[in-house]
């Protein structure tokens, strides 16, 4: 799960991230976050309280940030490519609302989905994603086949339905390099 480290309670997006973590943990899934606070910390807390193992991906060079206490395991990344390798090893990635870092991590997962069989599935959860999808479709060289690889959800329930369907199905058949 990726998302903003800046958003805290009482922001409704913080509650949604905690709900999603709890729903994932309630299904017995291991949950990986960026390892810090904000939405990542909320998801980690929800998952931990539901009994899930929570893995955090903090960066060694980000000494001004403290990892979330809700992480059971920290996989320290030496650099951004190292962090992305961990993220790309997941079965599915949920992108919550966030900033440039969230967008970059989401784009890396999305690009892998375009070209790699069995890549992590992608769910976009939050009010900002539908507008971005529309903008991407209008401004980038991306067609409908590219856009549907990132499934948008408005609620935690919708996100869980998408995730359940995604991880129970066959691996995504990547169309090959699309440029």
Secondary structure, DSSP 8 states (H G I E B T S, - for coil): -B--SS--TTSHHHHHHHHHHHHHHHTT--EEE-SSSHHHHHHHHHHHHTT--EEE--BTT-TTS---TT-SEE--BSSHHHHHHHHHTSSEEEE-S--HHHHHHHHHHHHHHHH-TT--EEEEESTTHHHHHHHHHHHSS--HHHHTTEEEESSHHHHHHHHHHHHHS----------
